Every structure is written in C-alpha cells, then in structure tokens.
C-alpha cells in the first residue's frame, strides 16, 4: 500500500510536470506567431505611412492625362524613373470606376482588370494617416499597402494614380527570409523554453509536492495504526487545507473509536447486569414452580398461596425489568416519537402522586404539594412526562426514611416551568451524583439494598433529553435529595 501511495505521488509529480511543459510550449508558439503577425503589421503600416505621398509626388512631375486621354509616353517615363529608384513599387493608372488604364511593373503578370476603390477613397479621405490595405493586381488573393492620389484636369476627375508599395518580388523574398528567420527564432525559443520549463517545472513542482509527500507519509503512519499521527500545518494553502481536513477526519475517527470502545464496555456491562437481574427472578420462579410440582398434594393451602404469591411477584419484577430495558433501548436509539401538547403540570403531578398514596403511607411518608399556580401550562409529551414523574416519585418513596416527607413543587422561572421532587433521607454522596443516571448504577452503600431494575433514572434522563431538558440533582448526605428539571411554558 505504501509503495502504491508513493508511486501515486511520483506519478502526480510527472503528470503535472508534463502538463506544465505542454502549456509552456503552447504559450511559446502563441508568442512566436503573435510576434510575427505584429511585426508584419508594424512593417506594413510603417511602409504605408512613410510612402503615403509617393503618388502625390508623381503627380507633381507628370500629367497622367492630357485632354482627357492617357499621356502614355510621359507617364511611362516618370514611372520607370520611380521604379529605378525604388524597384519594390508598382504603378497603376485607374479611371473613375477603378479600371486599370495603364501600369508599369517589372513584368507583365497583372491579373486584375480593375481595383476596388473603397480602400482608395478611405486612404484619400484620411490623407494616408490610417492604415488600410488595397487590392494587389498581380495577386488577387492578397491585399497590399499602397499610395494613391486623385487625378483631375480642369476641375474634372479623371481617375487615380495607384501605387502598390510592396511588389510581388519583394514579398517572395521577404517571405523566404521571414520563414528562415521564424524557423531560427522558433528553434532557439523552443529549445530555451523546453530546457527552462523542464528545469523550473521540476524545481517548482518538487517544492509543491514536498508537502504532498509529508501528507502521504502521515497517512501511511495513520494506516499502520498510529492514530495520533497528524500533518503539521504552517500556512493556508490548498495542501494545508487538505492537511487540516485530514487532521479533523483523524480526530473524528479517533473520537468515534473511543466512543465505540465506551459503547462496547457499556454493552458488556449491560449484558452482565441484565443477565444477573434476569437470573434472580427466573431462579426464584423456577425454584418455587419446581417445589410445587414435587410437593403436589403435600402442601397446605397457605403454603401453596405463599409460593404462588412469590412466583407472581418475581414474574412481575421480571416483566418490569424487560419493559424498562425495551423502553430505555428505544429512548437511547432515538426511536421514540414525541406527541407534544399543552397540559397542566400541577394537575399531572397530583394525579401521579395520588396513585402512590398507599405506598407512601406504608412508610408513614407525608406528601406535600407546593404549586405557585395550578393553571400553569407546559408544552410536552404528557405520557412521557407521566413516566418521568412516576419514576422520580417511586425513587423518592424508596429512598425516604420512615416517617419522612416528600415535597412536590411546580414554579415559574422566566419562560420556564421548574418541576422538583424532594425527599428526606440519607441523601447521595457528592461523588456518586454524576453516576446515578447510568444504567444499573445503584448507590447501595448509602441507600441500602433497594429492589428495582436500576433503569428508572436512566429512563428519566433520556426522556428529558428528547425534550431538550436536563435532570439535575441537589443532595446533602443524611438530610435530603432533590431532583428537578425545567420545561418551556406554553402560551
């Protein structure tokens, strides 16, 4: 696995290097062609600007038309003179429709019979200061820079002198030289670009992937079982964000493992406690049923009734234990659906306490109710709240001393309704208070041996948590214990 991760890191390094190199080549090509195009355009525009008055100067030396007719002799003489000075130019005489009336070129390969006048008129309108390309009579598929001037005689427009400033011969030579130059420039640039891109790319990517290699190393350590391995974070880059995410993930995994271990410990404890609590009533039931069967017809009616009552109580205890286990499992799995409604908490507390009046009298306990207002409404699941009050009241009766008292209270505190059940008795030691809501925890060293499932307070805690409330305890050893919680007031 580590080799695969390492190879993946190296593969990523070379892939990024290749992409970087390809991008550099593409940028280099684009740069060469853009430079070439710009240079050609610059040369053409410069040529036109410098030679914009060539046609005007020719018109000063000769009259192209005499009495409306082409002055061939004079025109050819001056044209040849100009071409002797600058062999790149081609001179054409056009009529008002752009038809070529006469021309002087190095050879006679003129392929067009007319020239578009739109570029000519634009050139004349801007006095040659705007870059514009016109037709090349010898190359119909190309445009060329030119100079032009309108020809008039006695105020009448007769045509145009149209001079192509870059001849076909010049373009052929220029193209050959340019291709050679472009080849040399491209070869040098590409060679330099490849070397520079390769060296710089390797160096930069080595720096960038250095953190990636550290991340891979830590991930490998984590894979091998070092759950404390974490990636050091020094800045806020993308890889550091990845490192932060991994560290958070590792913390979450570690926390989940701890919680799973805790749940497993609780599961084992639950199985042990459940097995013990189930075994006791089952053993009693089994023993007395076996006795009844063995001594059938030999026991007196009083003895049979006694044995049957013991069996009945043990089965009731067993049934209650199974019911509490089922209820607590559903609560802890959050599989209980609340059905909230407004109701009078004082009224519910009185109803619950009335059910346990006889049980309280057996221990000579005095139940005292202290309600600030019996009309106070709370918003909760009434059946769930009845279960909470029953468990707390039974708990108070069990752990009250003979002849003591139990105080039931409902009071308003801001927007909350506080319910408390307090009993006199041995109280709970301070170190035991955080544990009394755990499954099966019994404070026997202070409360004595009390029969019960040990799940009552755990059920209370889970029901109140479903209502976003907490059960709290105040107790003083050998004096009193008070359980209290708050619910939101309604209306």
C-alpha positions in Angstrom: 0.0 0.0 0.0 2.8 2.5 0.9 4.5 1.7 -2.4 1.3 2.4 -4.3 0.8 5.7 -2.4 4.4 6.7 -3.1 4.1 5.7 -6.8 0.9 7.8 -7.0 2.7 10.8 -5.6 5.6 10.4 -8.2 3.1 9.9 -11.0 1.3 13.0 -10.0 4.6 14.9 -10.0 5.5 13.8 -13.5 2.0 14.4 -14.8 1.9 17.9 -13.5 5.4 18.4 -15.0 4.2 17.2 -18.4 1.2 19.5 -18.3 3.4 22.4 -17.3 5.8 21.7 -20.1 3.0 21.4 -22.7 1.5 24.7 -21.6 4.9 26.4 -21.9 5.3 25.1 -25.5 1.8 26.3 -26.4 2.5 29.7 -24.9 5.8 29.8 -26.7 4.1 29.0 -30.1 1.5 31.6 -29.5 4.1 34.1 -28.6 6.1 33.5 -31.8 3.1 33.7 -34.1 1.7 36.8 -32.3 5.1 38.4 -32.5 5.4 37.6 -36.2 2.0 38.8 -37.0 2.5 42.0 -35.1 5.9 42.6 -36.7 4.5 42.2 -40.2 1.6 44.5 -39.5 4.0 47.0 -38.0 6.3 46.9 -41.1 3.3 47.3 -43.5 1.8 50.2 -41.6 5.2 51.9 -41.3 5.8 51.4 -45.0 2.5 53.0 -45.9 3.0 55.9 -43.5 6.5 56.7 -44.9 5.4 56.4 -48.5 1.9 57.9 -48.3 2.9 60.9 -50.5 4.7 58.9 -53.3 1.6 59.1 -55.6 1.3 62.8 -54.9 4.9 63.4 -55.8 4.5 61.5 -59.1 1.5 63.8 -59.9 3.7 66.8 -59.4 6.3 65.5 -62.0 3.9 64.5 -64.8 0.4 64.9 -66.0 -1.1 61.4 -66.5 -3.9 62.8 -68.7 -3.8 65.3 -71.5 -7.1 66.5 -72.8 -8.8 63.6 -71.1 -6.5 61.0 -72.6 -3.8 58.9 -71.0 -0.3 60.5 -71.5 1.4 57.2 -72.1 4.9 58.5 -73.1 5.3 60.9 -70.2 3.7 58.5 -67.8 5.9 55.6 -68.6 9.0 57.7 -68.4 8.3 59.0 -64.9 7.1 55.6 -63.7 10.2 53.9 -64.9 12.3 56.6 -63.2 10.5 56.0 -59.9 10.9 52.2 -60.2 14.6 52.7 -60.9 14.8 54.5 -57.6 12.5 52.0 -55.7 12.1 48.7 -57.6 9.6 47.5 -54.9 6.8 49.7 -56.2 4.2 49.0 -58.9 2.4 51.9 -60.6 -1.1 51.8 -61.9 -3.3 54.4 -63.6 -7.0 53.9 -62.9 -10.2 55.6 -64.3 -13.1 56.7 -62.1 -14.5 53.2 -62.0 -11.2 51.6 -60.8 -10.4 50.0 -64.2 -6.7 49.8 -64.9 -5.8 52.0 -67.9 -2.1 51.7 -67.7 0.6 50.3 -65.5 4.4 49.9 -65.0 5.6 46.7 -63.3 8.8 44.6 -63.5 6.9 42.0 -65.5 3.6 41.9 -67.2 1.8 39.5 -64.9 -1.1 41.7 -64.0 -4.1 39.6 -63.3 -6.8 42.1 -62.3 -8.5 44.4 -64.8 -9.8 46.7 -62.1 -9.1 47.7 -58.4 -11.6 48.2 -55.7 -11.9 52.0 -55.0 -13.3 51.7 -51.4 -9.8 51.4 -49.8 -8.5 54.1 -52.2 -11.2 56.6 -51.1 -10.7 55.7 -47.5 -6.9 56.3 -47.9 -7.6 59.7 -49.6 -10.2 60.7 -47.0 -7.7 60.2 -44.2 -4.7 61.6 -46.2 -2.8 58.3 -45.8 -2.7 58.5 -42.0 -4.9 55.5 -41.4 -3.6 52.0 -42.2 -5.6 50.5 -45.0 -4.9 47.6 -47.4 -5.9 47.7 -51.1 -6.1 45.2 -53.9 -2.9 43.8 -55.4 -3.5 43.5 -59.2 -0.8 40.8 -59.5 -2.1 38.8 -56.5 -5.9 38.7 -56.5 -6.0 36.7 -53.2 -3.8 39.2 -51.3 -4.0 42.7 -50.2 -1.1 45.1 -50.1 -0.1 48.6 -48.7 -0.4 51.3 -51.3 -0.3 55.1 -52.0 -2.9 56.8 -54.1 -3.8 60.3 -55.4 -6.8 61.5 -57.4 -6.1 63.0 -60.9 -8.1 66.0 -62.1 -7.9 68.1 -65.2 -9.6 71.5 -65.4 -11.6 70.6 -62.2 -12.8 67.3 -63.7 -12.0 64.0 -62.0 -10.3 61.7 -64.5 -9.1 58.8 -62.3 -6.4 57.8 -59.8 -2.7 57.0 -59.6 -2.5 53.8 -57.6 1.0 52.7 -56.4 1.5 49.3 -54.7 4.4 49.9 -52.3 5.5 46.3 -51.9 5.9 44.3 -55.1 5.4 40.6 -55.6 9.1 40.1 -55.9 9.7 41.8 -52.6 7.0 39.7 -50.9 8.6 36.5 -52.3 12.0 37.4 -51.0 10.5 38.7 -47.7 8.5 35.5 -47.2 11.6 33.4 -47.8 13.7 35.4 -45.4 10.9 35.6 -42.9 10.3 31.8 -42.9 14.0 31.3 -42.3 14.0 33.9 -39.5 10.9 32.4 -38.0 12.5 28.9 -38.1 15.6 30.2 -36.4 13.7 32.2 -33.8 11.3 29.2 -33.2 14.1 26.7 -32.8 16.0 28.9 -30.4 13.0 29.9 -28.4 11.6 26.3 -28.2 15.0 24.9 -27.2 15.3 27.5 -24.5 11.7 27.1 -23.4 11.9 23.4 -23.2 15.1 23.5 -21.1 13.8 26.3 -18.9 10.3 24.8 -18.5 11.8 21.4 -17.6 14.2 22.7 -15.1 11.9 25.3 -13.5 9.0 22.9 -13.6 10.9 20.2 -11.8 12.1 22.6 -9.2 8.8 24.3 -8.5 6.8 21.0 -8.6 9.4 19.5 -6.2 8.7 22.3 -3.8 5.0 22.0 -4.2 4.9 18.2 -3.8 7.2 18.3 -0.8 4.2 19.0 1.4 2.3 16.3 -0.5 5.0 13.8 0.3 4.7 14.8 4.0 1.0 14.2 3.8 1.5 10.8 2.2 3.9 9.9 5.0 1.5 10.8 7.7 -1.4 9.0 6.0 0.8 5.9 5.8 1.6 6.2 9.6 -2.1 6.5 10.3 -2.8 3.5 8.1 -0.2 1.5 10.1 -2.1 2.2 13.3 -0.5 5.4 14.6 -3.8 7.1 15.3 -2.1 10.1 16.9 -0.2 10.9 13.6 -1.2 14.4 12.4 0.0 16.6 9.5 1.8 19.8 10.6 0.0 23.0 9.2 2.1 26.1 8.6 0.1 28.2 6.2 -3.3 28.5 4.5 -2.6 26.9 1.0 -4.6 24.2 -0.7 -2.5 21.4 0.6 -2.7 22.9 4.1 -6.5 22.8 3.8 -6.2 19.2 2.8 -3.9 18.6 5.9 -6.4 20.4 8.1 -9.3 18.2 6.7 -7.3 15.1 7.2 -6.4 16.1 10.8 -10.1 16.8 11.5 -11.0 13.4 10.0 -8.4 11.7 12.1 -9.7 13.4 15.2 -13.2 12.3 14.4 -12.1 8.7 13.7 -10.2 8.6 17.0 -13.2 10.0 18.8 -15.5 7.5 17.2 -13.2 4.7 18.2 -13.2 5.9 21.8 -17.0 6.1 21.7 -17.2 2.6 20.2 -15.0 1.3 23.0 -17.1 3.0 25.6 -20.3 1.6 24.0 -18.7 -1.8 23.9 -17.9 -1.5 27.6 -21.4 -0.4 28.4 -22.7 -3.3 26.3 -20.7 -5.8 28.2 -21.8 -4.2 31.5 -25.4 -4.2 30.3 -25.2 -7.9 29.4 -23.7 -8.8 32.7 -26.2 -6.7 34.7 -29.1 -7.9 32.7 -28.1 -11.5 33.0 -27.8 -11.1 36.8 -31.2 -9.3 37.1 -33.0 -11.7 34.9 -31.4 -14.7 36.5 -32.6 -13.8 40.0 -36.4 -13.7 39.4 -36.1 -16.6 36.9 -34.3 -18.7 39.6 -37.0 -17.8 42.1 -39.8 -18.7 39.7 -38.1 -21.9 38.7 -37.4 -22.9 42.3 -40.9 -22.4 43.6 -42.6 -24.0 40.5 -40.3 -27.0 40.9 -41.2 -27.2 44.6 -44.9 -27.0 43.8 -44.6 -29.8 41.3 -42.5 -32.0 43.6 -44.8 -31.5 46.7 -48.0 -31.5 44.8 -50.8 -32.6 47.2 -48.5 -32.4 50.2 -48.5 -28.6 50.8 -51.2 -26.8 52.8 -53.3 -24.2 51.1 -51.5 -21.5 52.9 -48.1 -22.7 51.7 -49.3 -23.0 48.1 -50.7 -19.5 48.2 -47.5 -18.2 49.7 -45.4 -19.9 46.9 -47.7 -18.6 44.2 -47.5 -15.1 45.5 -43.7 -15.3 45.4 -43.9 -16.6 41.9 -46.3 -13.8 40.9 -44.1 -11.0 42.4 -41.0 -12.5 40.7 -42.8 -12.6 37.3 -43.9 -9.0 37.8 -40.4 -8.0 38.6 -39.2 -9.9 35.5 -41.8 -8.2 33.4 -40.9 -4.8 34.7 -37.3 -5.3 34.0 -37.9 -6.4 30.4 -40.3 -3.5 29.9 -37.7 -1.0 31.3 -35.0 -2.5 29.1 -37.1 -2.2 26.0 -38.2 1.3 26.8 -34.6 2.5 27.5 -33.3 0.9 24.4 -35.8 2.8 22.3 -35.1 6.1 24.0 -31.3 5.7 23.6 -31.8 4.8 19.9 -34.0 7.9 19.5 -36.8 5.8 18.1 -39.5 7.4 20.3 -41.8 9.8 18.5 -42.9 12.7 20.8 -46.5 13.9 20.7 -46.3 17.3 22.4 -49.4 19.1 23.6 -50.1 21.8 26.3 -51.2 20.5 29.7 -51.3 21.5 33.3 -48.2 20.2 35.0 -49.6 20.7 38.6 -52.6 18.6 37.7 -50.5 15.8 36.2 -48.2 15.8 39.3 -51.3 15.5 41.6 -52.7 12.6 39.5 -49.4 10.7 39.7 -48.9 11.3 43.4 -52.4 10.0 44.2 -51.5 6.6 42.6 -48.7 6.2 45.2 -50.5 7.4 48.3 -51.0 4.0 49.8 -47.3 3.1 49.1 -46.3 6.3 50.9 -48.5 5.6 53.8 -46.8 2.2 54.3 -43.6 4.1 55.2 -45.6 6.8 57.0 -44.4 9.4 54.5 -46.1 12.8 54.2 -46.5 14.0 50.6 -46.6 17.9 50.4 -47.6 19.8 47.2 -46.3 23.3 46.7 -47.8 24.8 43.5 -47.4 28.5 42.7 -50.2 28.3 40.1 -52.3 25.3 39.2 -53.1 26.9 35.8 -49.5 26.8 34.5 -49.3 25.1 31.1 -46.3 23.3 29.7 -45.8 22.0 26.2 -44.5 18.4 26.2 -45.5 14.8 25.6 -47.9 14.1 28.5 -47.4 10.4 28.6 -43.6 10.7 28.7 -43.8 13.3 31.5 -46.1 11.0 33.4 -43.4 8.3 33.1 -40.8 10.8 34.4 -42.9 11.8 37.4 -43.7 8.2 38.3 -40.0 7.1 38.2 -38.9 10.1 40.3 -41.8 9.7 42.8 -41.1 5.9 43.2 -37.4 6.7 43.6 -38.3 9.3 46.3 -40.5 6.8 48.2 -37.9 4.1 48.1 -35.2 6.2 49.5 -37.1 8.2 52.1 -36.6 7.4 55.7 -39.6 6.1 57.8 -41.8 9.0 58.8 -40.2 11.4 56.4 -41.7 13.7 53.8 -41.8 14.2 50.0 -42.2 17.7 48.6 -43.7 18.1 45.1 -43.2 21.6 43.6 -44.1 23.5 40.4 -42.8 27.0 40.0 -42.4 29.5 37.2 -38.9 30.8 36.3 -38.7 33.3 33.5 -40.2 31.4 30.5 -39.6 28.0 32.0 -41.6 25.8 34.4 -39.5 24.1 37.0 -40.7 20.8 38.5 -39.0 19.3 41.5 -39.5 16.2 43.7 -37.6 16.3 47.0 -37.4 13.6 49.8 -35.9 13.4 53.2 -33.5 10.6 53.8 -29.9 9.5 53.7 -29.1 11.6 50.6 -26.4 10.9 48.0 -22.7 11.4 48.3 -21.3 14.1 46.1 -19.0 11.7 44.2 -22.0 9.5 43.4 -24.3 12.2 41.9 -22.8 12.1 38.4 -23.2 8.3 38.2 -26.8 7.8 39.3 -28.3 8.2 35.8 -26.1 5.5 34.3 -27.6 2.1 33.6 -27.9 -0.2 36.6 -26.0 2.2 38.9 -27.2 1.8 42.4 -25.8 3.7 45.4 -26.3 0.8 47.8 -23.7 2.0 50.3 -25.9 4.9 51.2 -29.4 3.8 50.1 -29.2 0.2 51.3 -30.4 -2.8 49.3 -33.4 -1.5 47.3 -35.2 -3.7 44.9 -35.6 -2.3 41.4 -34.4 -2.5 37.8 -31.8 0.2 38.2 -33.1 1.8 35.0 -35.6 4.3 36.3 -33.3 7.4 36.4 -31.7 6.4 33.1 -35.1 6.5 31.5 -35.9 9.8 33.1 -32.7 11.3 31.8 -33.3 10.1 28.2 -36.9 11.3 28.1 -35.9 14.8 29.3 -33.1 14.9 26.7 -35.7 14.2 24.0 -37.5 17.4 25.3 -34.2 19.3 25.2 -34.1 19.4 29.0 -31.8 18.2 31.7 -32.4 16.5 35.0 -30.4 18.0 37.9 -29.8 16.8 41.4 -29.2 18.5 44.7 -28.4 16.4 47.8 -27.0 16.6 51.2 -25.8 13.4 52.9 -28.1 12.1 55.6 -30.6 15.0 55.0 -32.4 15.3 51.6 -32.3 14.7 47.9 -34.0 16.9 45.3 -34.5 16.0 41.6 -35.6 19.0 39.4 -35.9 19.9 35.7 -37.4 22.6 33.5 -39.8 22.7 30.6 -40.9 25.6 28.4 -44.1 27.3 29.4 -46.9 27.4 26.9 -48.9 30.5 26.0 
